[in-house]
Amino acid sequence: MAYFGDISCCGCGVWSNGSAPAIINVSTRCLQIRGHAVSLDYPTRTEQKNEANLMVIRSDRRLQDDFVDAGADHGNGRKTAEFKKPLLSLGANPRKPLNEQQKPRRPLNHNSDKVANGAYFSKHKADSLRRYCNNGKLIQACRVIDEMVLHGQIPDSKCCVRLIRGLVRTGKANKARHVLEVMMLSGGVPDTITCNMLIARLCLEGQLSSAMKVLEDMRFTGCSPSGITFNTLIRCMCSQHMYDKAVSFWKEQLRIGWPPYEMTSTLLVDLVCKQCGPVRALEVLDELGLEGCQPDVVTYNALINASCKAGCLKDAKMILARLAAEGIEPNGATYCIFLHSLCDKRRWSEVGDLLAHMKQANHEPDVTAYNIFINYFCKYGHLDQAIDVLEMMVSEKCFPDIVTYNTLLNAICKRGMVEEALGVFRSIRENGCQVVRITYNTLIDALAKKGEIINAMTLFDEMIGDGINPDDVTYGSLVMGLCKKNMIKEALELLNQMLILGFEVKATTFSMMIQALCRECKAEAAAEILRTMVSKNIDHRSAFYLSIVTRVAKSGRCKEAQLLHQELVKCKVLKEDSQFILSS
């Protein structure tokens, strides 16, 4: 019995023993017999040379038996009798003319069939892989890659990259890892962004060892990691409380010769400081310095910020002293970190000392530093001191920005000083400072709460004229002001406009609108708003809806309250036995 192998290195073979049967190596997929390649009256011995191999066909072995046995050996064979039937029909066809029957037959060349079928298979699978990637069929694309690898085909690198990214985005990190391995073993070189995406996904899933293996594969293929690569791995290690391993890892990368990324060193020191304290963080700084990674002011600022957020001002001052000892000059961010911490703890005397130190170091406070002062003074109700700081800014030739003005406007409006707030607003426009949406929202809300709805609407028109689009806060303030002035029609129009524009309407806005409608004896419209609230799932609590009905009843509108209660029972928000307090 002849054996049909699947050896790709040669197309045929020869036995050393003359009496042994010949081996014909062809692909197991090419088992179909073509009529023009089979002749029942072959000579006793035929030899033909195919490149460097000799193919021998002997008469003592029927060709069809070889094919049948080969197919059976691979599970694809058919019975000999079934195979003989089509062989008998390969003779002369009586319907054809004689000259067509006597055409010379092409020689049997298994190697050419194999090459042709291999090329077809390769092109077919490559097209399938490209089509699946374009259509987002990731699992099917993975199967095609597995089939290509099984048959020695090389998948396209661009398709592999797209497939890896798609698998990572859909959370299939392990499949993406497999495709990356196939790509690299096939000679493909991945890009840094794709590898970073895969590493980030593996770290997110807690697969640190797999992420480290991807880093090793990147080096093997010549794909250089970036600072983002190292940052992701260090974050993953620290999230698993492996701080010493993170330090050792980064020191090892520096010894290998990767650039001493300041961003990575700063991240590592910051994470160590938050968990292990500033003393250990300074030790890590010294260790990194021995590896050629010198810290800068950004690194020290990260340590100072971590210490201040932890409430360790003493440690922060120690780090500041260390910074000066290293000959590194503090910058504005350094002082602003201290100002935030001192103002938050209301340690005003130390704030004054810090300001004096800044002037001695020729670091005059900038607009950011002044905004910190103004923000905390307004936060703790010291409006007079905030205004003094504003005057100090102007005298020091440090011009306020829109953040300064918005902070002051918010504090002034909370005091109910609307006229003063409008004066500040006019000075903002005169100074050429560009106002933003929050500026208008602050003033419109203050005017609406005070009942000055006409001025609020005027400011609203001015806002649109400046090209600033109102948001849900703007509309909500105006609806509230209109309800307070019993301008129900205008309020309802604005509310409908909010719903049409898709803005989020607060539950308090709906509640105020319902109460205003009930005061005008428009219970049907109020019930419609209740249905809208229920359909939009504004509030799932039945107690909230019951409180609306209760407030309407207490205002003396018992009939309207009963109608609202019936509507809520119909919407299955309230039970029939639920009760509300009627007005006395």
N, C-alpha and C positions, 0 to 999 in steps of 0.2 A: 504494500500500500504506500503510495506516495504521500509525503507530509507537506502541507502548505504552510510554511512559516510566515512570520510577519516581521522579517528582518529588513531593516531599512538600508543597511550598508551595501547590499548587493541584490541584484535581481534574480540570479539563479546560481546553482551550485553543481558540483560533480562528485561522484563517489570515486574513491581510489580503486575499489574492486570492480572489475568489469562486469561481473554477474549481478551486482547489486542494482536495485532500481534507482532511477535518477531522481534527484530532488529538484523540484521546481518551486522557487520562492516567489510567491505573489501575495498581494494583500488579501486578507480574508474577506474583505468587502467586495472583491472583484471575482465573484463566483459564477457570474452569468456567462454563458458560452455564446459567442457570436457566430452566426452561420458562416461568415466568410473566413473564419479562422479555424474551422474544423474540416478535415478531409478523412473520409473513411478508407481511402486507398493510399495511405501514407506508405512510402517505401519502407523496407525492412529496417533500415537504420538511417536516420537523418541527423546531421550535426550542423548547427549554425552558430556562428560566433557573435556574441552580444557584448561589445566592449571587451573587457578582460575575462569574461566568464564563458564557459562552454555549456550549451544546453543540449542534452542528449535525450531523444525520444525513441523508445524501443517498441517493437511490434508485439512483444509478448505481454505487454500491459496495455489494456484498452484505455484510451484517453478518457472516455467518459467515466470509467470506473475510478480513475484518479480523482476526477472532479467530485464525484459522488462521495468518495471516502473522505476527501478533504472537507467537504461541507458537513458531513456527519461528525467529523472529529471536532468541529467547532460548534456543533449544535444547530447548524443551518442546513444540513444535508437533507436530501430526499431519497426515496427508494430508487434502486437501480432501474426498476421497471418504469417508474415515472419519468426517469431521466432519459431512457432510451426512446421514448415516444417522440420528443421533439428532435432527437438525433436522426431518426428515420425520415423525418420531413425535410432534412437538409439537403437531400439529393436534388436531382433535376426536377424542375417544375414543368409539367407538360404544357402549361398555359403560356410559358415564356418561349420566345423564339430560340432557335438553336444557338445563335451567336451570343445571346445573353447567357445561356447556360454554360458555355465554354469559356467564360471570362476567367482569367487567372486569379487565383485566390491569394490574398495577402498572407505572408508568413506569420506564424503565431509568435507574437512578441509580448510577453507578459510584462516586461519592464516598462514599456511605453504606456501600457494600460495603467500600471501602478502610478507612474509619474503624473499621468493625466488625471486620474482619480484623486491623487494627493493634492494637486493644484486646485481641482474643483472643490475639494473639501475645505482647503485652506481659505479660498475666496468666499465660499458659502458661510463658513463660521465667522470670518472677519466681518462680512456684511451683516450677519445676524447680531454680532456683538455691537456693532455701530448702531443698528436700528434699535436694539433694546436700550442702549444708553440714551439715545435721543428721545425715546418714548418714556423714560423713567422707569423701565421694568428692570429693577436692580437684581432681583433674585434670578430671573431668566438669564441676565447677562453673566452672573456668577456661574451658572451652570454651563454656559457656552465656554467660558474660560477654562473650566475644569475639563471639558471635552477636548479643547485645543491642547491643553497640557498633556492629556492622556495620549494624544496622537503626535506629540512632538511639535506642535505648532506654536508660534510665538504670537501672543496677543499684542494688539496695538497699544503703545504706551499712552497715547492721548486718551484712548477709551478707558484704560485702566485708571488714569488720574481722575477722569470724570466719575467713574464708578466708585472709586474710593471716597471722593468728596460726597457723593450722594448717599453712600452707606453711612458715612459719619453723621451727616445731617439727620438721617432717619434713625440714629441710635444703634446701628448695627456695626459696632466697632470691631468685633471679632472677625466678621466677614471682610471688612475693609482691611484688617491686618493680613488675612489670607491672600487677598488680591495683591497687596503690596509685596508680599513675599514672592508670589508668582511673577510679578513684574520685575523684581530685582534679579531673580534667578534666570529670567529670560534676557537679561542684559539691559533692561530699562533703568533709567535714572529718574527717580521721583524729584519733584521740586520741594523746596523748603516749606512753602505754604501748606501743601497737601499733608506733609509729614507733621507739621505743627497742629493741623486740624485733628489728625488721628491721635496724636499724643494728648492733646487737650481732652478729647473724648474718653480716652482710656483712663486718664487721671480723674476725670469726673466720675467715672464708674469705679474708681478705686483700684484699677489694675496698674499699679505702679511698675511691677516687674515687666509687664508687656510694653508699657511706655518706654522703659529703659532699653528694651530690646529694639524698639523702633529707632532709638537714638544710635545704637550700635550699627544697625543696618544702614542708616544714613551715612555714617562714616565709611562703611564698607563700599558703598556705591559712589562715594565722592560728593554726596549732597551735604553741604555745610549747614550745621545748625545755626540758629540765630539767637539773639538775646531772649526772644519770646520763647524759644524752645527750652532754654535753661530756666527761665522764670516759671514756666508751667510746671516743670518737674520739681523745682524747689517749693513751690506752693503746695504741690501734692504731698511732698514729704513732710512739710510743716503741718499740714492739715491732719496728718496721721501721727503727729507729735514725734516725728523723727528729725529733730532739730540738729543733733550731732551728725546724722547721716547727710543732711542737707549741706552742712558746713564742709564735711569731708568731700562730698560730691563736687561742690564748686571749687574747692582747692585742687582737686584732681583735674578738673577741666582747665584750670589755669596752668597746671604743670604740663598738660598735654600741649598747650600752646594756643588755646583759644583766646580771643581778645578779652581783656579784663573789663567787661561791660559794667559801667558805673550803675546802670539801672538794675542789673542783677545783684550787684553787691549791696546796693541800697535796700533792695527788697529783702534780701537775706538778713541783713542787720536789723531792719525794722521788725521782721517777724520774730527774730530771736529776742529783741528788746521787749516786745509785747508779751511774750510768754515767759522768758527766762530772766528778764530784768535788764536794766542799763549796764550793770557791771559786766555781765556775760556778753552783752552786745559789744562793749568796748574791747573785751578780750578777742572777740571774733574779728574786730577791726584790725587789731594788732596781727593776728594770724594771717589775714588777707594781705596785710602790708608786706609780710615776709614773702608772699608769693607774687609781689609786684603789682598788687591792686591797691592803689593809694586812695583813701576816701577824700571826698570833696565836701563843699558846704552843703550840698543837697543831702548827702548821707547823714551828716550831723543834724540837719534840720529834721530828717525823719526820726532820728533818735530823740530829739527835743520834743517833737510833736507827740510821739508815743508816750514819753514820760509825763508830759502835761496832761494828756487825756486820761492817764492813769492816776492823776492827782499827785504826782511826785514832783513838785516844783523844785525840791532840793536836788533831786537827781538831774533835772533839766538844767539847773544852774551849774552843776558839776560838769555836764557835757559842754555847756557854753564855755566854761573855763578851759576845758580840754581843747576845744576848737581854737581858742585864742593861743594856747600853748603850741599848737601845731602850726601857727603862723597863717591860719586861714581866717580871712576877714568875714564876719557875719554880714548877711545881706538883709534886705527889707523883709523877706519872708521869715527870717529868724526872729526878728523883733515882733512881727505880727503874731507869730505863734505864742510868744510870751504875753503879748497884750491881750489876746483872746483868753488865755488862762487866768490872768490876773483880774481882768474885768469881770469874768464869769464868777469869780469868787469874791468880788467886790473889795479887793485889796487895793484901794485907791492910792494909798501912800506908796506902795511899791510900784504902782503905775507911774507916779511922778518920778521916782528914782530911775525907772527904766527910760523915761523920756529924757532925763538929764544925761544918762549914759549914752543914749542915741546921739544927742547933740555933741557930746565930747568926741564921739567916734565919727563925727561929720556925716551922720545919717539922719537928716531931717525927716520927720514923719511925712509920708506921702498920702495921697487921697485914700488909699486902702486903710492905712493906720487911723486916719481921722474918721473914716466910716465905722471902724470898730468902736471908737469912743462914742460916736453919736448913736450907734445901734444899741449899745448897752445902757447908755443914759436914758434913751427912750424906753427901753425894755423895762427898766426899773422905775419909770415914772419921773425921772429927773429931766423934764423938758427944758427948763431954764439952762441947765448945764449943757444940754445938747445944742441949744442955740448959741451959747458962748463958744462952743467948739467950732461951730460954723463960722462965726465971726473971726475966730482965730485962724481958720483956714484961709479966709479971704485976705487977712492981714499978712499972712506968710506967703502970699502969692501962690497958694495951692488951691486951684479952682475945683469946686465941688462937681460931682457928676450926677447922673440921674439916680444912682443908688442912694446918694446922700439926700437928695430932695424927696424921694419916695419914702425913705425912712422917717424923715421929719413930717411929711404930709400925713402919714399913717398915725403918728403920735398926736399930731394936732387935731385930726378929725376925731380920734377917740376921746379927746377932751371936749368935743362938741364945738370947737372953735372953727366953724365952717368959713366964716368971712376971712379969718386969718389964713386958712388953707387956700382959699381962692387967691389971696394976695401973693402967697408963695408960688402958686401956679402961674400967675401972671409974670412974676419975676423970672421964673424958669423960661417962659417963652421969650421974654425980652433979652435974656442972656444967650439966647441961641441954642439952648440945650434941647436935645430931641426928647420929647416925651414919649412914653410907651403906654401900652394898654393898662398896665397896673396903675399908672398915674391917673388915668381917667376913671378906672373902676373905683379907686379909693375915694375920689371926689363925688362921683355919682352916687355911691352908696351912702356917703355922709349927707348929701343933700336930700336923698330920698327918705332917710330915717328922720330927718328934721322936718319933713313935709314940704320942702321946697321943690316940688315936682316939676314946676316950669323951668327953673334953673337947671335941674337935672336933665330934662329933655333937651334943653339948649346945648348943654355940654355933650349930650349924646350925639346931636347933629354935628357938633364941632369935631367930635371924635371920628365920625364917618368921613367928614370933609378932609381930615388929615390922613386918610387912607388906612386907618387902624380899624380892623374888623372887631366888632363886639363879640363877647363870648357869653357863656351861660351865666357868669357872675354879673355881667352888665345887665342882661335882660332880667335876671332874678331881682336885682335891686330896684329896677324900674317897676316891675310888677308889684313888688311890695309897696313902693311909694304910691302907686296909683290906687291900690286897695285901701291904703290909709286915708286917701283923699276921696274915697267912694267914687272913683272914676272907673266904674266896673267895665263899661264897654271897652275903653282903651286898654285896661288891664287884660281883658279876655282876648283882645286882638294880639297883644304882645305874647300872651301865653300860647296861643295858636301858632304864632310865628316861630316861637321856640321849638314847638313840637315838629313843625314842618322842616325846620333847619336841622333837626336831629340833635339839638342841644339837650344836655342832661338837666332835668328839672328837679329841684330838691323837694323833699316831702313837705318842708315848711312852706314853700311857695304854693304848692297845691292846697295845703291846709288854709293858708291865708285867703286864697282865692275862693274857696268853698264858703268860708265864713262871711266874706264880703258879699257873695251872691245870696246867701241866706238873709243877710241884713236887708237886701233889696227885694226879698220875697221871691227870689228866683231859684226855688228849690229844685226844679227840673234840671236846670243847667248845672247846679251843684251836684246832683246825682250823676249827671253825665261825666263830670270830672272825676267823681268817685270810681265810675266804671273804667275810666282811662287809667287811673292809678292802679287799680287791680290788674288790668290787662298788662301793664308795664312792670308789674311786680315792684312797685315803688317801695313798699314796706310790707314785710310778711307778718308783722306782729298785729294780731287782732286788737291788742290794747291800744295801739296807735290810732286805729280807725274809730275805736270806741271813744277815745279822748276827743276826736273831732266832733262826733255827735254830741258829746257831753258839753263841749264849749258852745256849740250852737244852741243847745237847750238852755244853758245858763244865761245866754244873752236874751232870753225871752222868746225865742223862735221854736216853740215846742212842736208845732205842726211840721215845720221844715226838718226838725230833728227826727221826728217819727218817720218821715219819708226817707231820710238818709239811712235810718236804721233798717227799714224794710229793704232798701236797695242792697245794703251790705249783707243782709240775710239771704237775699236772692242770689248774690254773688258767692255765697258760702264762705264769707269772711267772718261773719258773726253768727252765733247760734240764736235760735229763736228765743231762748230763755235768757239771753244776755240783757242786762239792764243798764240804763244810763240815768244820771241824776237830772231831774227836771228843775226848771227855775221855780223859785218860791213865789 
